Amino acid sequence: MLGKLRDTPRHVHILIIIFLILTFISLSRSSLAQPQVTITLSEAGIAKVEYLVPTEGNLSVTIQLLGTPDPTLGVTVVDEKGLPLAFDTDQTGRYLTVATLNSSQVYVSYYTQDLTSKSGIFWIISVNSPYPLKVVLPVNATPVDMNPLPTKIYSIGRNLAIEYPAGSLQLKYVILYQPATSLPPQGTQPPASPTKQETGTSKGLFEVLWLLLPYLVVLAAIFVALAVFLALRGKRKSELVELGEEDLAILDALRKAGGAMFQGELQKAVNLPPTTLWRRVKKLAELGYVKIEKKAGRNYVELLE
């Protein structure tokens, strides 16, 4: 037997060793637990992305980021005790590596505006995730199209939670009632798993809502469009004379920019002092020509014409 092994070419031994090493690495990677990923959406379309990653004794863990973190809000990386951990991103900004420092879990969170878009009254979240994830919709939001179909749907308080397997997903939803605040959800604690009671109760409720959904969406859209049209039609006829050259310049700049701009961009376009611009924008908002939203801590002016 030993003689046969000695007669075996040396390169065959090397290939066998390489094969065993690659097999061991593959098995080690497949045994690592998947991160728990949660995307919580605000009424303004800002997404809070959270990862809960078991370290399993590794000196570091690397995760793929979904969307680009907002640089003004930063990235939070802590262990299971809430203590900060050192981390770094690669040159592409798509991967984040954390030094675990003997921690058992790593919690990562950040805000991003890359995952959502808006078309009319509909919001759309599009994600290509290597991990299974949970999407938490804003309060009073109702899904109208889901691709692919989710693996689980349940409620967390007043929010609807939808779970998906790894891969590409697109979820379209509508907010039937706009809450008073548009601030992104707060909190730095790792996401909690839903209870069985929450899952069972919400499934029946969601099935009923799903049957009524097409009618509710159509009625809501007609009602909102009619109310806005009548209000603006009567209002603008009587108040058009109140618009000055500065107001008309602001509206013209918004039209040329596609209907919306941040206040700083608008100031450069119309060349008005900040205080004067803010007074004119507030007046236009009161007259129903524009609306002002907060996005990433900045004023976002959107044309309503």
C-alpha positions as CSV (number, residue, x, y, z in Angstrom):
1,M,0.0,0.0,0.0
2,L,2.8,2.4,0.9
3,G,4.5,1.5,-2.2
4,K,1.5,2.4,-4.3
5,L,1.3,5.8,-2.5
6,R,5.0,6.4,-3.2
7,D,4.4,5.6,-6.9
8,T,1.5,8.2,-7.1
9,P,2.7,11.4,-8.8
10,R,3.4,14.3,-6.5
11,H,1.0,16.7,-8.3
12,V,-1.9,14.3,-7.6
13,H,-1.2,14.6,-3.8
14,I,-1.2,18.4,-4.1
15,L,-4.5,18.3,-5.9
16,I,-6.1,16.1,-3.2
17,I,-4.9,18.4,-0.5
18,I,-6.2,21.5,-2.3
19,F,-9.6,19.7,-2.8
20,L,-9.8,18.9,0.9
21,I,-9.0,22.4,2.0
22,L,-11.6,23.9,-0.3
23,T,-14.2,21.4,0.9
24,F,-13.5,22.4,4.5
25,I,-13.8,26.1,3.7
26,S,-17.0,25.5,1.9
27,L,-18.5,23.6,4.8
28,S,-17.4,26.2,7.3
29,R,-19.0,29.0,5.3
30,S,-22.3,27.1,4.8
31,S,-22.5,26.4,8.6
32,L,-22.4,30.2,9.4
33,A,-25.8,31.5,10.5
34,Q,-27.4,34.0,8.1
35,P,-27.8,37.6,9.4
36,Q,-31.2,38.8,10.4
37,V,-32.0,41.8,8.2
38,T,-34.8,44.2,8.7
39,I,-35.7,47.2,6.5
40,T,-38.1,49.7,8.3
41,L,-39.6,52.3,6.0
42,S,-40.7,55.8,7.1
43,E,-43.6,57.7,5.6
44,A,-41.1,59.8,3.6
45,G,-39.6,56.7,1.9
46,I,-36.4,56.7,4.0
47,A,-35.3,53.1,4.8
48,K,-33.6,52.1,8.1
49,V,-31.6,48.9,7.4
50,E,-30.7,46.7,10.4
51,Y,-28.5,43.6,10.6
52,L,-28.2,41.2,13.6
53,V,-25.2,39.0,12.9
54,P,-24.1,36.0,15.0
55,T,-20.3,36.0,15.2
56,E,-20.0,32.3,16.1
57,G,-16.4,32.8,17.4
58,N,-15.1,34.5,14.3
59,L,-12.6,37.4,14.7
60,S,-14.5,39.5,12.1
61,V,-17.7,39.3,10.1
62,T,-18.4,40.9,6.7
63,I,-21.9,41.9,5.5
64,Q,-23.1,43.2,2.1
65,L,-24.8,46.6,2.5
66,L,-28.2,47.2,1.0
67,G,-28.1,50.7,-0.4
68,T,-25.6,53.4,0.4
69,P,-25.7,54.6,4.1
70,D,-26.6,58.3,4.4
71,P,-23.3,60.0,5.3
72,T,-25.1,62.7,7.3
73,L,-26.6,60.1,9.7
74,G,-23.7,57.6,9.8
75,V,-23.6,53.9,10.6
76,T,-24.1,52.3,14.0
77,V,-22.1,49.2,14.8
78,V,-22.4,47.7,18.3
79,D,-22.2,44.4,20.1
80,E,-24.9,42.6,22.1
81,K,-24.2,44.9,25.1
82,G,-24.5,48.1,23.0
83,L,-20.8,48.7,23.0
84,P,-19.3,50.2,19.8
85,L,-17.2,48.0,17.5
86,A,-14.5,48.9,15.0
87,F,-15.5,48.6,11.4
88,D,-14.5,49.4,7.9
89,T,-16.0,49.4,4.4
90,D,-14.3,48.3,1.2
91,Q,-13.4,50.6,-1.7
92,T,-16.8,50.0,-3.4
93,G,-18.7,50.9,-0.3
94,R,-20.8,47.7,-0.7
95,Y,-19.3,45.6,2.0
96,L,-18.7,46.3,5.7
97,T,-16.3,44.3,7.9
98,V,-16.6,44.4,11.7
99,A,-13.9,43.4,14.3
100,T,-16.0,41.3,16.7
101,L,-13.7,41.5,19.8
102,N,-15.1,38.3,21.3
103,S,-18.7,39.5,21.0
104,S,-21.5,37.0,20.3
105,Q,-23.6,39.2,18.1
106,V,-23.0,42.3,16.0
107,Y,-25.8,44.9,15.4
108,V,-25.4,47.2,12.4
109,S,-27.9,49.9,11.4
110,Y,-28.0,52.9,9.0
111,Y,-30.4,55.0,6.9
112,T,-30.5,55.0,3.1
113,Q,-32.7,56.6,0.4
114,D,-31.4,54.2,-2.4
115,L,-34.0,51.5,-1.9
116,T,-37.3,53.4,-2.5
117,S,-38.9,55.4,-5.2
118,K,-42.3,57.0,-5.7
119,S,-44.7,57.0,-8.7
120,G,-47.9,59.0,-8.1
121,I,-49.4,57.9,-4.8
122,F,-47.5,54.6,-4.9
123,W,-44.2,53.9,-3.1
124,I,-41.9,51.2,-4.4
125,I,-39.1,49.4,-2.6
126,S,-36.6,47.4,-4.8
127,V,-33.9,45.3,-3.1
128,N,-31.5,42.6,-4.3
129,S,-30.4,40.9,-1.0
130,P,-28.1,37.9,-0.5
131,Y,-29.9,37.4,2.9
132,P,-33.5,36.7,3.8
133,L,-35.0,39.9,5.1
134,K,-38.0,41.5,6.7
135,V,-39.7,44.7,5.4
136,V,-41.7,46.8,7.9
137,L,-44.1,49.2,6.2
138,P,-45.1,52.6,7.6
139,V,-48.3,53.0,9.6
140,N,-51.4,52.9,7.5
141,A,-49.5,51.5,4.5
142,T,-51.1,48.8,2.4
143,P,-49.2,46.7,-0.2
144,V,-50.7,46.6,-3.7
145,D,-48.1,44.5,-5.5
146,M,-45.5,42.0,-4.3
147,N,-42.9,40.2,-6.4
148,P,-42.1,37.6,-5.4
149,L,-44.7,36.4,-2.9
150,P,-43.5,36.7,0.7
151,T,-42.9,33.8,3.0
152,K,-44.7,35.4,5.9
153,I,-46.9,38.4,6.7
154,Y,-47.8,39.7,10.2
155,S,-48.2,42.8,12.2
156,I,-45.8,44.6,14.6
157,G,-48.0,47.0,16.5
158,R,-49.6,49.3,13.9
159,N,-47.1,48.3,11.2
160,L,-47.3,45.5,8.7
161,A,-44.2,43.2,8.4
162,I,-43.4,41.1,5.3
163,E,-40.7,38.5,5.2
164,Y,-38.9,37.5,2.0
165,P,-36.3,34.9,1.0
166,A,-32.9,35.9,-0.3
167,G,-32.9,37.4,-3.8
168,S,-34.5,40.3,-5.7
169,L,-37.8,41.7,-4.6
170,Q,-40.1,44.6,-5.5
171,L,-42.9,45.7,-3.2
172,K,-45.4,48.5,-4.1
173,Y,-47.5,50.0,-1.4
174,V,-49.7,53.0,-0.8
175,I,-50.3,55.0,2.4
176,L,-54.0,55.6,2.6
177,Y,-53.7,58.1,5.5
178,Q,-50.6,60.4,5.9
179,P,-49.6,60.5,9.6
180,A,-48.6,63.9,11.1
181,T,-44.9,63.2,11.2
182,S,-42.5,62.1,8.5
183,L,-39.5,61.5,10.7
184,P,-37.7,58.2,10.2
185,P,-38.4,55.6,13.0
186,Q,-36.1,55.8,16.0
187,G,-34.5,53.1,18.1
188,T,-31.2,51.3,18.2
189,Q,-32.1,48.0,19.7
190,P,-31.8,44.8,17.6
191,P,-35.0,43.6,15.9
192,A,-37.2,41.2,17.8
193,S,-38.9,38.1,16.3
194,P,-42.7,38.2,16.0
195,T,-44.8,36.0,18.3
196,K,-47.1,33.2,17.0
197,Q,-50.1,35.1,18.2
198,E,-49.2,38.1,16.1
199,T,-48.7,35.9,13.1
200,G,-52.0,34.1,13.3
201,T,-54.2,37.1,14.1
202,S,-52.7,39.3,11.3
203,K,-53.0,36.6,8.6
204,G,-56.8,36.6,8.8
205,L,-57.0,40.4,8.9
206,F,-54.6,40.7,5.9
207,E,-56.7,38.2,3.8
208,V,-59.8,40.4,4.3
209,L,-57.9,43.6,3.5
210,W,-56.3,42.0,0.4
211,L,-59.8,41.1,-1.0
212,L,-61.0,44.7,-0.5
213,L,-57.7,46.3,-1.5
214,P,-58.4,47.1,-5.2
215,Y,-61.7,48.9,-4.3
216,L,-60.1,50.8,-1.4
217,V,-57.2,52.0,-3.5
218,V,-59.4,53.2,-6.4
219,L,-61.9,55.0,-4.1
220,A,-59.1,56.6,-2.1
221,A,-57.3,57.8,-5.3
222,I,-60.5,59.2,-6.8
223,F,-61.4,61.0,-3.5
224,V,-58.0,62.5,-3.0
225,A,-57.6,63.7,-6.6
226,L,-61.1,65.2,-6.7
227,A,-60.6,67.0,-3.3
228,V,-57.3,68.4,-4.3
229,F,-58.5,69.5,-7.7
230,L,-61.6,71.3,-6.3
231,A,-59.6,72.9,-3.6
232,L,-56.8,74.2,-5.8
233,R,-59.2,75.3,-8.5
234,G,-61.2,77.6,-6.3
235,K,-58.2,78.7,-4.3
236,R,-55.9,79.6,-7.1
237,K,-58.4,81.7,-9.0
238,S,-58.8,84.1,-6.1
239,E,-55.2,84.0,-5.0
240,L,-53.3,84.1,-8.3
241,V,-53.0,87.9,-8.1
242,E,-51.0,87.5,-4.8
243,L,-48.0,85.9,-6.5
244,G,-45.1,88.2,-7.2
245,E,-42.1,87.9,-9.5
246,E,-40.1,86.0,-6.8
247,D,-42.9,83.5,-6.4
248,L,-43.2,82.9,-10.1
249,A,-39.4,82.5,-10.4
250,I,-39.5,79.8,-7.7
251,L,-42.3,77.9,-9.4
252,D,-40.6,78.2,-12.8
253,A,-37.3,76.8,-11.3
254,L,-39.2,73.9,-9.8
255,R,-40.8,73.1,-13.1
256,K,-37.5,73.1,-14.9
257,A,-36.0,70.8,-12.3
258,G,-38.7,68.2,-12.8
259,G,-41.0,69.3,-10.0
260,A,-38.9,69.1,-6.9
261,M,-35.6,70.4,-5.4
262,F,-33.9,70.7,-2.1
263,Q,-34.1,74.3,-0.6
264,G,-30.3,74.8,-1.1
265,E,-30.5,73.9,-4.8
266,L,-33.6,76.1,-5.2
267,Q,-31.7,79.1,-3.6
268,K,-28.9,78.8,-6.2
269,A,-31.5,78.6,-9.0
270,V,-33.4,81.7,-8.1
271,N,-30.5,83.6,-6.5
272,L,-32.5,84.8,-3.4
273,P,-31.3,85.3,0.1
274,P,-32.1,82.3,2.4
275,T,-34.5,84.3,4.6
276,T,-36.4,85.7,1.6
277,L,-36.5,82.4,-0.1
278,W,-37.9,80.6,3.0
279,R,-40.7,83.3,3.4
280,R,-41.7,82.9,-0.3
281,V,-41.6,79.1,-0.1
282,K,-43.8,79.1,3.0
283,K,-46.3,81.4,1.3
284,L,-46.5,79.1,-1.7
285,A,-47.0,76.2,0.6
286,E,-49.9,78.0,2.4
287,L,-51.5,78.8,-1.0
288,G,-51.2,75.1,-2.1
289,Y,-48.6,75.5,-4.8
290,V,-45.9,73.5,-3.2
291,K,-45.3,71.2,-0.2
292,I,-42.3,71.1,2.0
293,E,-40.9,67.8,3.4
294,K,-37.9,66.9,5.5
295,K,-35.5,64.5,3.8
296,A,-32.3,63.6,5.5
297,G,-32.6,66.7,7.7
298,R,-33.0,69.1,4.7
299,N,-36.0,70.9,3.3
300,Y,-37.4,69.3,0.2
301,V,-39.7,71.5,-1.9
302,E,-42.1,69.7,-4.3
303,L,-44.4,71.4,-6.8
304,L,-48.1,70.5,-6.5
305,E,-49.2,71.9,-9.9
